[in-house]
Amino acid sequence: MINPLDYLYYKIYVAWSYLSGGGRPINNMSAIGVLLLSNIITVRLLFFHTLSESFNILSPISVVLFCAIYFNFKKEDKILEKYENESPKSKVIGSIAVILYAIISIVSLICVGLYSAKNM
């Protein structure tokens, strides 16, 4: 069974490695943190149509702590080892899924944010 967070980390690692010649753990964790935070903000705006000051402070802190604990440096080697022998077909499907997830996350944040701002 594929752990979605581990697979997302692996795909982001591969993308950063391709773009910059080497994936740094802090870049990978930051990218995942941004995606997770955009999902949290989208859900919050969708249901409550507003962001409170405490939410604006606590949600980034909690995402940073989660990423730091979950994606510790020892786990990176295990994640990379787990997915390094991925079949070519699986690589393509996984890449498409991760790209779609990232696009949908950002676009939905923008759409819900604009909708919430218009209806305030």
C-alpha positions in Angstrom: 0.0 0.0 0.0 1.3 3.4 -0.9 1.4 6.1 1.8 0.3 9.2 0.0 2.5 11.6 2.0 5.6 9.4 1.5 4.9 9.2 -2.3 4.3 12.9 -2.5 7.6 13.5 -0.7 9.4 11.1 -3.2 7.9 12.8 -6.2 8.7 16.3 -5.0 12.3 15.0 -4.2 12.6 13.8 -7.8 11.2 17.1 -9.2 13.6 19.2 -7.1 16.5 16.9 -8.0 15.7 17.3 -11.7 15.3 21.1 -11.4 18.2 21.9 -9.2 20.6 18.9 -9.4 19.8 17.8 -5.9 16.8 17.5 -3.6 17.3 19.1 -0.2 15.0 17.9 2.6 14.0 21.4 3.6 12.8 22.1 0.0 10.8 18.9 0.0 9.2 19.6 3.3 8.5 23.2 2.4 6.7 22.2 -0.8 4.6 19.6 1.0 3.9 22.1 3.8 2.6 24.7 1.3 0.3 22.1 -0.3 -1.0 20.9 3.0 -1.5 24.4 4.3 -3.4 25.4 1.1 -5.7 22.4 1.7 -6.3 23.4 5.3 -7.0 27.0 4.4 -9.3 25.9 1.5 -11.4 23.7 3.8 -11.5 26.4 6.5 -12.7 29.1 4.0 -15.2 26.7 2.4 -16.9 26.0 5.7 -16.4 29.2 7.7 -15.8 31.8 5.0 -13.2 33.5 7.2 -9.8 33.0 8.7 -9.3 33.9 12.4 -6.1 35.4 13.7 -5.5 32.3 15.9 -6.0 30.1 12.9 -3.5 32.2 10.8 -0.9 31.7 13.5 -1.6 28.1 14.6 -2.1 26.4 11.2 1.4 27.2 9.7 3.0 26.3 13.0 1.2 23.0 13.2 2.1 22.2 9.5 5.7 23.0 10.1 5.8 20.9 13.2 4.0 18.0 11.5 6.4 18.1 8.5 9.5 18.3 10.7 8.4 15.4 12.8 7.0 13.2 10.0 9.7 13.8 7.4 12.7 13.6 9.7 16.1 13.2 8.0 16.3 9.5 8.8 12.9 8.8 7.1 14.0 10.4 3.8 16.4 7.5 3.0 13.6 5.0 3.7 11.1 6.9 1.5 13.6 7.1 -1.4 14.6 3.5 -1.1 11.0 2.4 -1.0 10.1 4.1 -4.4 13.4 4.1 -6.3 12.5 0.9 -8.2 9.2 2.2 -9.4 8.2 0.9 -12.9 8.2 3.4 -15.8 4.4 3.2 -16.1 3.9 3.8 -12.4 6.3 6.8 -12.5 4.2 8.5 -15.2 0.9 7.8 -13.5 2.4 9.0 -10.1 3.8 12.1 -11.7 0.5 13.0 -13.3 -1.3 12.4 -10.0 1.1 14.6 -8.0 0.9 17.4 -10.6 -2.9 17.3 -10.6 -3.0 17.3 -6.8 -0.7 20.4 -6.7 -2.7 22.2 -9.4 -6.1 21.4 -7.8 -4.8 22.4 -4.4 -3.7 25.8 -5.5 -6.6 26.5 -7.9 -9.2 25.5 -5.3 -7.5 27.8 -2.7 -7.7 30.7 -5.1 -11.3 29.9 -6.2 -12.6 29.5 -2.6 -10.6 32.5 -1.4 -12.2 34.7 -4.1 -15.6 33.3 -3.4 -15.3 33.9 0.3 -13.9 37.5 -0.3 -16.8 38.3 -2.6 -19.5 37.0 -0.2 -18.2 38.7 3.0 
